[in-house]
Amino acid sequence: MMSVKLPKEQKDRLVTELQQYFDEEFSEPIGNLAAEQLLDFFIRQAGPHIYNQAVHDCRQFAMERFAAMEEEMCALEKTPPSKR
């Protein structure tokens, strides 16, 4: 299974947001290391589910677009003149 590797700037921002969340919602400060470990846990546990849902959504979107394109191409077809 592939692992998610966030760019350092993005991971640092998410760690800071986790720390702010804990402080605001629980009035409980959480250290940098604990927030980073919690983020890593969420990425490992929820990441595959979120990724799979995104792939499913993308597949559904693509199928709908292809169906619409097929309808549009069928509308472009010409009917040959009938023989009299």
N, CA, C and O of each residue as an XYZ file, in Angstrom:
336
protein
N       0.850     -1.178      0.000
C       0.000      0.000      0.000
C       0.893      1.238      0.000
O       1.934      1.278      0.657
N       0.462      2.237     -0.747
C       1.247      3.464     -0.806
C       1.043      4.281      0.463
O      -0.020      4.229      1.083
N       2.052      5.020      0.835
C       1.915      5.884      1.999
C       1.853      7.337      1.527
O       2.454      7.711      0.520
N       1.112      8.135      2.282
C       0.948      9.544      1.935
C       2.097     10.322      2.553
O       2.345     10.229      3.755
N       2.782     11.073      1.742
C       3.892     11.913      2.207
C       3.529     13.346      1.880
O       3.526     13.752      0.718
N       3.222     14.108      2.919
C       2.867     15.511      2.731
C       4.132     16.361      2.656
O       5.120     16.071      3.330
N       4.100     17.406      1.840
C       5.216     18.353      1.859
C       5.353     18.960      3.260
O       4.360     19.142      3.964
N       6.578     19.269      3.651
C       6.855     19.760      5.002
C       5.995     20.971      5.365
O       5.463     21.044      6.473
N       5.858     21.915      4.441
C       5.080     23.127      4.735
C       3.621     22.779      5.014
O       3.002     23.346      5.914
N       3.079     21.850      4.242
C       1.688     21.450      4.417
C       1.508     20.702      5.744
O       0.541     20.935      6.469
N       2.434     19.815      6.048
C       2.352     19.069      7.301
C       2.482     20.010      8.496
O       1.746     19.875      9.474
N       3.403     20.952      8.424
C       3.575     21.925      9.510
C       2.300     22.736      9.724
O       1.911     23.000     10.862
N       1.649     23.131      8.624
C       0.413     23.906      8.726
C      -0.692     23.073      9.368
O      -1.447     23.579     10.198
N      -0.791     21.794      8.986
C      -1.813     20.923      9.558
C      -1.558     20.651     11.040
O      -2.498     20.579     11.831
N      -0.302     20.503     11.410
C       0.050     20.311     12.823
C      -0.374     21.541     13.619
O      -0.953     21.413     14.698
N      -0.093     22.719     13.099
C      -0.494     23.964     13.770
C      -2.011     24.048     13.895
O      -2.528     24.464     14.932
N      -2.726     23.656     12.843
C      -4.190     23.680     12.883
C      -4.732     22.689     13.902
O      -5.717     22.982     14.579
N      -4.106     21.520     14.023
C      -4.506     20.556     15.051
C      -4.296     21.123     16.451
O      -5.141     20.963     17.332
N      -3.164     21.782     16.641
C      -2.886     22.385     17.945
C      -3.923     23.462     18.275
O      -4.403     23.535     19.406
N      -4.264     24.287     17.301
C      -5.273     25.321     17.514
C      -6.634     24.700     17.803
O      -7.364     25.186     18.667
N      -6.981     23.638     17.094
C      -8.258     22.958     17.302
C      -8.363     22.439     18.732
O      -9.371     22.660     19.404
N      -7.326     21.751     19.196
C      -7.349     21.213     20.555
C      -7.454     22.328     21.579
O      -8.158     22.193     22.580
N      -6.764     23.414     21.335
C      -6.796     24.535     22.270
C      -8.178     25.183     22.306
O      -8.690     25.494     23.381
N      -8.789     25.389     21.124
C     -10.095     26.060     21.046
C     -11.243     25.156     21.480
O     -12.134     25.606     22.201
N     -11.243     23.899     21.062
C     -12.377     23.007     21.320
C     -12.319     22.343     22.690
O     -13.356     22.098     23.306
N     -11.125     22.054     23.164
C     -10.989     21.296     24.410
C     -10.275     22.075     25.505
O     -10.115     21.584     26.622
N      -9.848     23.288     25.183
C      -9.029     24.080     26.114
C      -7.881     23.236     26.645
O      -7.511     23.310     27.817
N      -7.339     22.444     25.756
C      -6.258     21.518     26.098
C      -5.122     21.708     25.121
O      -5.261     21.376     23.944
N      -4.003     22.233     25.580
C      -2.885     22.378     24.647
C      -2.322     21.007     24.274
O      -2.308     20.078     25.082
N      -1.869     20.910     23.055
C      -1.241     19.673     22.579
C       0.099     20.075     21.968
O       0.189     21.032     21.198
N       1.108     19.341     22.321
C       2.444     19.669     21.850
C       2.637     19.362     20.367
O       1.819     18.696     19.732
N       3.731     19.865     19.851
C       4.056     19.682     18.436
C       4.209     18.201     18.091
O       3.662     17.746     17.087
N       4.937     17.451     18.899
C       5.166     16.031     18.630
C       3.857     15.253     18.695
O       3.592     14.415     17.833
N       3.035     15.520     19.708
C       1.754     14.819     19.840
C       0.841     15.142     18.661
O       0.178     14.249     18.133
N       0.799     16.396     18.244
C      -0.035     16.788     17.108
C       0.458     16.118     15.826
O      -0.349     15.684     15.004
N       1.773     16.033     15.653
C       2.330     15.385     14.465
C       2.017     13.896     14.463
O       1.691     13.335     13.417
N       2.110     13.253     15.615
C       1.785     11.829     15.698
C       0.293     11.588     15.457
O      -0.084     10.605     14.819
N      -0.546     12.477     15.962
C      -1.984     12.357     15.731
C      -2.303     12.518     14.249
O      -3.111     11.770     13.699
N      -1.672     13.488     13.607
C      -1.855     13.690     12.171
C      -1.413     12.444     11.403
O      -2.119     11.991     10.502
N      -0.265     11.893     11.747
C       0.218     10.674     11.079
C      -0.775      9.527     11.258
O      -1.017      8.764     10.323
N      -1.349      9.405     12.457
C      -2.340      8.365     12.727
C      -3.569      8.545     11.829
O      -4.044      7.587     11.220
N      -4.078      9.782     11.751
C      -5.247     10.049     10.914
C      -4.948      9.771      9.445
O      -5.788      9.227      8.728
N      -3.771     10.139      9.007
C      -3.398      9.891      7.606
C      -3.368      8.392      7.337
O      -3.872      7.938      6.310
N      -2.782      7.617      8.250
C      -2.712      6.162      8.067
C      -4.099      5.528      8.104
O      -4.405      4.652      7.296
N      -4.938      5.969      9.039
C      -6.235      5.323      9.233
C      -7.305      5.831      8.267
O      -8.020      5.029      7.666
N      -7.423      7.134      8.112
C      -8.485      7.712      7.286
C      -8.037      7.949      5.853
O      -8.862      7.970      4.940
N      -6.751      8.127      5.651
C      -6.230      8.457      4.326
C      -6.689      7.519      3.221
O      -7.170      7.991      2.191
N      -6.558      6.200      3.397
C      -6.986      5.292      2.330
C      -8.486      5.403      2.016
O      -8.884      5.314      0.854
N      -9.306      5.594      3.039
C     -10.750      5.733      2.817
C     -11.061      7.014      2.036
O     -11.875      7.005      1.113
N     -10.418      8.090      2.408
C     -10.625      9.365      1.726
C     -10.126      9.271      0.282
O     -10.786      9.748     -0.641
N      -8.968      8.658      0.096
C      -8.403      8.483     -1.242
C      -9.336      7.653     -2.112
O      -9.616      8.019     -3.253
N      -9.822      6.524     -1.569
C     -10.716      5.656     -2.336
C     -12.007      6.374     -2.712
O     -12.520      6.190     -3.816
N     -12.535      7.190     -1.805
C     -13.747      7.944     -2.119
C     -13.478      8.954     -3.228
O     -14.315      9.155     -4.108
N     -12.306      9.589     -3.185
C     -11.940     10.546     -4.232
C     -11.815      9.846     -5.584
O     -12.246     10.388     -6.601
N     -11.227      8.641     -5.606
C     -11.114      7.878     -6.845
C     -12.510      7.507     -7.350
O     -12.787      7.616     -8.545
N     -13.383      7.070     -6.448
C     -14.760      6.729     -6.823
C     -15.471      7.945     -7.410
O     -16.117      7.845     -8.453
N     -15.354      9.094     -6.742
C     -15.994     10.324     -7.223
C     -15.459     10.717     -8.600
O     -16.222     11.130     -9.473
N     -14.159     10.589     -8.786
C     -13.536     10.925    -10.069
C     -14.030      9.982    -11.162
O     -14.344     10.418    -12.270
N     -14.097      8.696    -10.848
C     -14.586      7.711    -11.815
C     -16.024      8.025    -12.208
O     -16.366      7.984    -13.390
N     -16.871      8.337    -11.225
C     -18.271      8.661    -11.496
C     -18.375      9.910    -12.377
O     -19.156      9.940    -13.328
N     -17.591     10.930    -12.058
C     -17.583     12.161    -12.845
C     -17.170     11.873    -14.285
O     -17.803     12.353    -15.225
N     -16.099     11.083    -14.456
C     -15.606     10.767    -15.795
C     -16.650      9.978    -16.582
O     -16.851     10.235    -17.769
N     -17.312      9.025    -15.940
C     -18.331      8.239    -16.632
C     -19.489      9.127    -17.089
O     -20.003      8.962    -18.195
N     -19.897     10.064    -16.241
C     -20.973     10.984    -16.614
C     -20.559     11.868    -17.786
O     -21.348     12.109    -18.699
N     -19.322     12.347    -17.754
C     -18.831     13.195    -18.845
C     -18.728     12.404    -20.146
O     -19.086     12.915    -21.207
N     -18.240     11.158    -20.079
C     -18.143     10.340    -21.281
C     -19.529     10.050    -21.851
O     -19.711     10.060    -23.068
N     -20.500      9.793    -20.986
C     -21.865      9.538    -21.457
C     -22.408     10.780    -22.166
O     -23.047     10.669    -23.213
N     -22.160     11.946    -21.604
C     -22.623     13.190    -22.227
C     -21.931     13.403    -23.569
O     -22.566     13.826    -24.535
N     -20.636     13.112    -23.635
C     -19.901     13.266    -24.896
C     -20.444     12.295    -25.947
O     -20.574     12.650    -27.118
N     -20.759     11.074    -25.522
C     -21.295     10.102    -26.478
C     -22.633     10.586    -27.029
O     -22.888     10.467    -28.228
N     -23.482     11.125    -26.171
C     -24.766     11.669    -26.636
C     -24.540     12.799    -27.638
O     -25.218     12.873    -28.663
N     -23.589     13.672    -27.341
C     -23.296     14.783    -28.239
C     -22.756     14.282    -29.582
O     -23.102     14.829    -30.629
N     -21.912     13.248    -29.560
C     -21.375     12.707    -30.817
C     -22.474     12.026    -31.621
O     -22.502     12.141    -32.847
N     -23.371     11.327    -30.957
C     -24.492     10.695    -31.671
C     -25.362     11.755    -32.331
O     -25.875     11.543    -33.429
N     -25.530     12.884    -31.674
C     -26.335     13.964    -32.245
C     -25.681     14.547    -33.492
O     -26.368     15.134    -34.327
N     -24.372     14.394    -33.631
C     -23.660     14.919    -34.802
C     -23.759     14.006    -36.018
O     -23.459     14.423    -37.137
N     -24.179     12.770    -35.802
C     -24.239     11.824    -36.917
C     -25.261     12.298    -37.953
O     -26.302     12.863    -37.616
N     -24.937     12.056    -39.190
C     -25.799     12.427    -40.317
C     -26.565     11.196    -40.775
O     -26.033     10.087    -40.782
N     -27.790     11.398    -41.148
C     -28.588     10.311    -41.706
C     -28.404     10.336    -43.216
O     -28.632     11.365    -43.852
N     -27.990      9.204    -43.800
C     -27.818      9.189    -45.253
C     -29.171      9.367    -45.940
O     -30.206      8.956    -45.416
N     -29.147      9.973    -47.099
C     -30.415     10.137    -47.817
C     -30.997      8.781    -48.183
O     -30.258      7.847    -48.494
N     -32.290      8.675    -48.148
C     -32.930      7.401    -48.476
C     -33.054      7.262    -50.002
O     -33.190      8.257    -50.714
N     -33.008      6.040    -50.483
C     -33.134      5.785    -51.932
C     -34.600      5.809    -52.292
O     -35.444      5.292    -51.560
N     -34.894      6.412    -53.423
C     -36.288      6.499    -53.874
C     -36.476      5.672    -55.082
O     -37.581      5.608    -55.620
